[in-house]
Amino acid sequence: MNHDDHVRLIAGAFARPGGIWADFGAGWGAFTLAIRELAGPESEIYALDRDHAALTSLHDGMIRMFPETPLHLIQGDMRQPPKLPPLDGIVAANSLHYVDAKHQSTTLR
């Protein structure tokens, strides 16, 4: 999959540009960058992942592609997310399956 594929997969969630978004289980940032592509430069993005190296790589990718976009990197676990401002949306691609099935709905709430 490439950047355009990631954009296509989540495009339906974006009714208008801007907003405050979160990517839970952001990893190396494929969907974080897709969020930015769709939400535009007036967006603000929170990227949460347990892997510090992945977040560092994501930061570098965002600087290369979209240096003007505010990106907040948070090392942590989506099962116990940090306090965040009210969000316009959350992407949790490739991450929810790591949460035990009996806890998935609680995690999403």
C-alpha positions as CSV (number, residue, x, y, z in Angstrom):
1,M,0.0,0.0,0.0
2,N,1.1,3.6,-0.7
3,H,0.1,7.0,0.6
4,D,-2.8,7.3,-2.0
5,D,-4.2,3.9,-0.8
6,H,-4.2,5.1,2.8
7,V,-5.9,8.4,1.8
8,R,-8.6,6.5,-0.1
9,L,-9.3,4.1,2.8
10,I,-10.2,6.9,5.2
11,A,-11.5,9.6,2.9
12,G,-15.1,9.1,3.7
13,A,-14.6,10.3,7.3
14,F,-13.6,13.8,6.2
15,A,-16.6,16.0,5.4
16,R,-14.6,19.3,5.6
17,P,-11.0,20.4,6.0
18,G,-9.5,21.2,9.4
19,G,-10.3,19.8,12.8
20,I,-8.5,18.0,15.5
21,W,-7.8,14.4,14.8
22,A,-6.1,11.5,16.5
23,D,-4.3,8.4,15.1
24,F,-4.3,5.7,17.8
25,G,-1.6,3.1,17.0
26,A,0.0,5.6,14.6
27,G,3.2,3.5,14.1
28,W,5.4,4.9,11.3
29,G,2.6,7.3,10.3
30,A,1.0,6.0,7.2
31,F,-2.5,7.0,8.3
32,T,-1.4,10.1,10.2
33,L,0.0,11.4,6.9
34,A,-3.3,10.4,5.2
35,I,-5.3,12.3,7.9
36,R,-3.2,15.4,7.1
37,E,-3.7,15.0,3.4
38,L,-7.5,15.0,3.9
39,A,-7.8,17.5,6.7
40,G,-5.4,20.0,5.3
41,P,-3.0,22.5,6.8
42,E,-5.5,23.9,9.2
43,S,-5.8,20.6,11.0
44,E,-4.2,19.5,14.2
45,I,-3.2,15.9,14.8
46,Y,-2.4,13.7,17.8
47,A,-0.4,10.6,17.1
48,L,-0.3,7.9,19.8
49,D,1.9,4.8,19.7
50,R,3.9,2.7,22.1
51,D,7.0,2.7,19.9
52,H,9.3,5.7,20.3
53,A,11.3,4.9,17.2
54,A,8.1,4.8,15.1
55,L,7.0,8.1,16.4
56,T,10.4,9.7,15.7
57,S,10.1,8.4,12.1
58,L,6.6,9.8,11.9
59,H,7.8,13.2,13.0
60,D,10.4,13.2,10.4
61,G,7.9,12.2,7.7
62,M,5.5,14.9,8.7
63,I,8.2,17.5,8.6
64,R,9.2,16.4,5.1
65,M,5.7,16.3,3.7
66,F,3.6,18.8,5.8
67,P,5.9,21.0,8.0
68,E,3.2,23.5,8.8
69,T,0.8,21.0,10.4
70,P,0.8,20.8,14.2
71,L,1.6,17.2,15.2
72,H,1.5,16.1,18.8
73,L,3.4,12.8,19.4
74,I,2.4,10.8,22.4
75,Q,4.1,7.7,23.5
76,G,1.5,5.5,25.1
77,D,-1.2,2.9,24.8
78,M,-4.6,3.4,23.2
79,R,-6.2,1.2,26.0
80,Q,-5.4,4.1,28.3
81,P,-5.3,7.2,26.1
82,P,-4.1,10.5,27.6
83,K,-6.3,13.4,28.1
84,L,-7.0,14.9,24.6
85,P,-9.0,17.9,23.5
86,P,-12.4,17.2,21.9
87,L,-11.7,15.4,18.6
88,D,-13.3,15.6,15.2
89,G,-12.3,12.0,14.6
90,I,-10.0,9.1,15.5
91,V,-8.3,6.7,13.2
92,A,-7.3,3.4,14.7
93,A,-6.2,1.4,11.6
94,N,-4.1,-1.6,12.2
95,S,-4.3,-1.2,16.0
96,L,-7.7,-2.2,17.5
97,H,-7.0,-5.9,16.9
98,Y,-4.2,-5.7,19.5
99,V,-6.8,-5.0,22.1
100,D,-8.5,-8.1,23.6
101,A,-11.9,-8.5,21.9
102,K,-13.8,-8.2,25.2
103,H,-12.2,-4.8,25.8
104,Q,-12.5,-3.3,22.3
105,S,-15.8,-1.5,22.8
106,T,-14.7,0.0,26.1
107,T,-11.4,1.1,24.5
108,L,-13.3,2.9,21.7
109,R,-15.6,4.7,24.2
